[in-house]
């Protein structure tokens, strides 16, 4: 991992939630407040600008009850000095609507997605996945399919290097093709866990999130994240407000994971 990246976590929305929504099985005090933050992540080196996940589209955000949608993820990145047209890769950790919503707004980017994730949502059984269908935005999948026909989708299977110093790793668990991102930084290897661990409490207390594809896969994802990171302080949880407390702030909504 020779190249080094600056990495930021960019919060663009927050939602009031309850503890019972965030842990599999019975949760004592499950009705107590437990807010959810929504992020996209940016990794920038001398040669590459990579965005990890693209958040919720404005039109979908308007339908999410109780969501404080501060701005489009693309606008939030622009405030950080990252123009969507300058992004060369967009890693989609999985295809839930809150991670794919503005993918179409990165006109030059190549999309990186796991084969297992695409197959799950677009394969012959996709129409039977009625319980989870609300998590997929059909317009986002259609855009990805169109981009694939234009040669802009890198479909990977397992671990793969996206650019020098930045790689993706299939972990599963939350979804069939859930992947995490490992980034070389001045602080050491950082892992952007995304929804492989929504909150630090998930991975630190070995308690999976309730929306999952495989329970053993969730535990395996926790273990793999710990193996890939340069230390416990170099894991970035996917929806935890604590990200903005555990790392230095550039603004109240932007954490500097590594300068």
N, C-alpha and C positions, 0 to 999 in steps of 0.2 A: 504494500500500500504506500507507494512513493509520493503521489500527489497529495496535497493537503487542502482541505476545504474550510471555509467559514460556514457555519451552520446556524440557522435561526428557526425558531418555532414561532409561527405567526398566528395569533388568535384572531378570528374574524367573527365569532359568535359565542354565545353562552346560553345555557338553558337551565332553569331551576329544575331539579330532579330530586328523587328520594333514594335512600340507600338500598332499599329493596329492589330497585331497578338494576343494580350494578354487580350483584353477586349471586352466583348460582345457588339455588336451594333457599332454605329458610335464613332470613337475616334478622337477628335481634335488632330492635330499633329501626326496622325497615322503613318506617314512615318519616324518619328524621331527614332534614335537608341534606342533599349531597349534589352540588351543582356539577354540570357537565360543560366542559369547554370544547370548542371546535377549532382545530388547527389545520394549517398546511405548513410544510417545512421546505426550506430552501437551502441548498448546498452549492456553494460557489467556489470554484478554483480558478487558477489563472487561465485555464482552457475551457472549462465547462460550467454551465449554469443548469442545475438540476432541481426540479420541483418534485416533491414527494406528496402525492395526493392533491386534489383540486377542490375539495370542499363541497359545499351545497350551492347549487345555482339559485339566483335570486327568486326565480319563479317558484321553485320548490320550497325555499325557505319561507315564503309567504303562507305555506300550508302546514308548517310545523308548529304545533301548538306550544306556546310559551317560549319560543325561540327569540332571543335578543340578537338579531342579525345586524351587526354593526356596519358591515360593508361586504361587497363581493370579495372573495379571496384574491382575485386578480387585482382589485383596487388596493387591497392590503399589501400585496407584494409590490405594487407600483410605489406605494409610500415608502417601502424599504429600498427603493431604487432598482427594482427588478422589473423590467418591461417584459410582458408576456412574449413578445416577439423575439426576445433574446434567449429564451429558454430552449436548450437543445434536447433535453430529455425530461419527460414526465413519467415518474414511476407511480403506477397505480397499485397500491398494496393489496387492494381487493376491490370488488365492484359494487359495494354498497353506495347508495345515492349520496351519502354525506362525504364521499371520498372521490367522486367522479364528476361532480356537478358542473365544473367550469373547464373540463378537459378540452372542449372544443375551442376555447379562447386562447390556446397556445398554438399559433399557426405553423410554426417551424419545428415543433417538438416531435421527437419519436416517443411513442408510448411503450412502456415496459410492463408486461402483465404475465402472470403465470398461466401455462397451458391448462392446469387443473381448474383455475378460476374461470377461464373462458368456457371450458367444456361444461362446467357445472351449470352456468347460466344460459348457454346457447346450444347445448347438446340435446339429444332426443328426449330426455326426461324433463327439460326445463319447464314445459307447460304443466307438469304435475307438482312443481314446487310451490304450491299455492300458499303454504304457511309463511314462506319467506319472500314471496314475490314483491311485497311492499318495499323491501329493502333495495330493490333494483329499480333504476330509472331506465325505462325502455329507450328513451331518446339518447341517453348516454351510451348504451350498448350499441345502438344503431350508428352513432358517430364512430365508435371504436371499430365497428365492422367496416364502415366506409373507409376509415383511415387505413385499415389493414389492406384493403384492396388497392390503396394508393402506395403501399409499401412503407407505411409509417409506424407499423406496430412490430415490436420485437417480442415475440412470444417465447418465453423461456420455460425451462423445465428443471426445477431445482435451483441450485446456486449458480449465479452468473455475474460476471463483471459488466457493469453498465458503462463505466468510464474508469480510467486509472484512478485508484483510490476509493471507488464507490461501487459496491456490489449489492445484489439482492439475494435473499435466502428464503427458500420455501419452508414454512413452518406449519401451515395448516392450523387446525384448531378452531379458530373463530369462523373461518370459511374454508371451503375445499382447497383454495389456492392462495391462502393468506401468505404474504411475504413481508419480511422486514428488510430494512436497509442499513447496511454497515458503511460508515463514512470515516475515512482517515482525516484526523484533525490534529492540531497542535497539542491537544490534550490527550490524544490517543484515539483508538477506535470507538466511535459513537454508534449506538444502535438506535435508530428511529423505529420504535416498536409498533407504532400505529395501533390498530385494534387487536394485535396479539396480546397486548396488555393495556386495556383502556385506562386503568388507574394504577398508580404505584402499589396500592394496597392489593391489587390482584396478584401481581408477581411477587411482592414481598411477603405476603401471607399465604401464597399458594391457593388462592381462591378465584376460580375462573369467573368470567363475565357470563351472564345467563344466555345470551344469544351466541350459539356455537354450533359448529358442524360436527365436532368430535371432542368429547371430554378428554380422552387420552392425548389427543392432539393439542389441547390447550396446555396441559402439563408439559408436554414435550416442547411446546413453543417457549414456555417460561425457561426451561433448561437451555434451549438453544440461544436465546437472547443473552443469557448470562455467559455462555461460552464465547459469544461473538464480541461482547462489549469489553472495553479495556478496563472495566471496573464497575461497581454498582452505581457510581456517580455519573456514568456515561450512558445510561439508559434513559430514553425519552419516552414517557408514556403517551398514549394516543389522545386521551380526552381529559386529562387531569389538570385542574387549575393549579396544582402544586408545581407544574412545570415552570410557572411564572414566579415561583418562590425559590425553587432549587437552583435556578440559573440566573446570572445577572440580567438585568433588564436594559434594553435599548429604549423602549417605550413601555407604557403600562400593558400593552398587548403583544409585545415582541420580546422573546427571551433569546439571549445570545448563548447558544449551546457551546460554541467554540468560536473565538475570534479569528 
